[in-house]
Amino acid sequence: MCFEFQQAIEVLRRTPNVLTAMLEGLSDPWITGNYGKDTFSPFDVVGHLIHGEKTDWMPRLRTILAHRESVPFEPFDRYAMYEASRGKSISALLREFSALREVNLAELESLQLSREQLDWRGVHPVLGAVTLRQLIATWVAHDLNHVHQIAKAMAYQYKEAVGPWRAHIGVLPQDPADGQG
């Protein structure tokens, strides 16, 4: 599948509703459980997505539009959510994510980016030259990755409870000794 701007927007627009449907009203063990050492819980993921809405996707897009390759992107702190989300409820985080995403998508669509602009390049601090098209495609894939990560963290909470069916549940680690699968 080739990148198409409107198809990307379709996914980006749905992510807040998907996460709300998955997480709103669940008890804490579902929200705070992860799938091993140094992994994110659903709570962490939503906080991480909020941080991305504030400091990653649109700021980098604006940098490309304003400066192209003359100004590199600011580095992104993948773990900033630990401090920023402290003391908040999952409901509050979901509302904040939804509101930020709505504003960002409204701005993105208002830009009416041309095919030529989608090929403009910016400079990622680690990856080097990247296009605007790649940035938006990555935003979509990043959302989908984190939906998967949330499902994985939630399924992991029942890794033992499923008994012998574990061998047929692809999201769970297949080796009981392997906590991260």
N, C-alpha and C positions, 0 to 999 in steps of 0.2 A: 504494500500500500504506500503510495507516495503521499507526501505531506500536502494537505489542503487546509488552508486557513480556517474555513468554516467548520470543517470536521474536527479540527483541534479545539475550537471554541465549544463544540458540542460536549466534549469530554470535560473540559475545564469548568464549564457551567454546571455540570452534574455532580462534581466531586463533593461540594459541601452537603448536598442532599443525601448522597450515598453515605457519607460519614455520619450524618445525623441519624439516618435510618439504622445504621449499624450500632451506634453507640449511645444515643440519647436514652436515658432512663435505666441503663444497665447498672448492676451493682458493681462496687469497687473492684472485686477480683477480676472481672472482665476488662475493666478500664486500666488497671495498674499492672496487670500481669504481662510479663514479656516472655521470650522464648530462649533465655539463656544469658550468660554473662555478656555485658556490653551490647545488649540489644534494646530496642525501643519498645515501650508499651504503647497501646493505643493512645493513652493520654500524651505520651511523649511525641508521638507522630503528629497529633493535631497541633501541638505547640510548635513543632518543627515546621509544619506547613504554614502556620501563622507567621513565623519569622521569615520564611521564604516570600510570603506575600508582601511583607514590609521591606525587605532588604535585598531580595534576589531578582526575581523575574522582571518586574517592571523597571526597577532602577537600572538593571543591566540593559534592558531594551532601550530605555531613554539614553543611556550612555552610547550605545551604538548609533542611534539616530542623531545625537548631537555631536559626537566626536569620532565615530567609526573607530579605526584602530589607533588613533592618537592618544587615547586615554584608556588604560586597562580597567577592567571591572574591579570593584572593591572585593576583597576576599569575603567568603561567606562562612560564618561560624555555624557549623552543623549542630552544635550543642548548646546554643544560646537559649533554647527553650527551657532548659532545666531551671534557670533563674527566672526567666520571664513568666513562666507558667506557675511558679510556686504559689500555693494558696488559692488558686482558681479552681473552679469546678469544671468538669467536662462540658457541661451545658454552656457555661460562659465561654469556654474556648471554641466550641462549635459555632456559637453565635458570632464571635469575633472573626473566626475564619470565614464564615459565610458573608459577613459584611465587607471584609477586606477583598474577598474574591469578586464580589459584585462591583465594587469600585474599580478594581483593576481591569476587569473585563470590559466595563463601560469605557474606560480610557483606551484600552487596546483596540476595541472596535471603532472608537471615534477617530483613531489615527488613519484609518482607511489605507493601510499599508499596500504599496504596489508590489508586484512581483520583483521588480528591481530592488526595492528596499529590503525585501526578505533575503536578498543575497548580500546585503551589506555586512561587513565584518566588524567584529569587536575583538577584544583580546581578553581571554580568560587568564587569570593569574597562574594557573597550572597547565591548562590544556592548550594555551596559545590561541591562534585565530579560530573564531567560530562565527557562523552566520546568524543573522536574526531568525531565519527559518529554523536552524538547528536549536536555537535557544527556545523557541516556542514549542517545537517538537519534543524537546527534553522536558519542558514544563508538563506536557501531557503525560509522557512516559513516567516522569517523577511522581505525578499524582497516582497513576495506576500502580506503580511500584509500592507506594505507601498504602494503598487500599489492600494490596496483597499482604504487605507486612502486618497490617492490623488483623487481617483474617488469620495469618499465621500465628500471631501472638495469642489470639483468642482460642484457636484450635489447640494450641500447645497446652492450654490449661486442662484439657481433657486427654492428654497424651496417654495417661495410664488408664483412665476410666473406659476408654474404648476397647480395651483388652485386645483380643486377636485381630480385630478389624484394623488395628494400627497399620498393618502391612498394606492395606488398601486405601489409606488416607494419605494422599501425596503431599499434603501440606505439613504432615508430621514427620519428625525424624524417624527413619526406619530402623536404625540401630538404637536400641534402648539405652546403650551406653553413651550415645552421641546426643548431648543436650541441645544442639543447635540445628541439626538437620537441614 
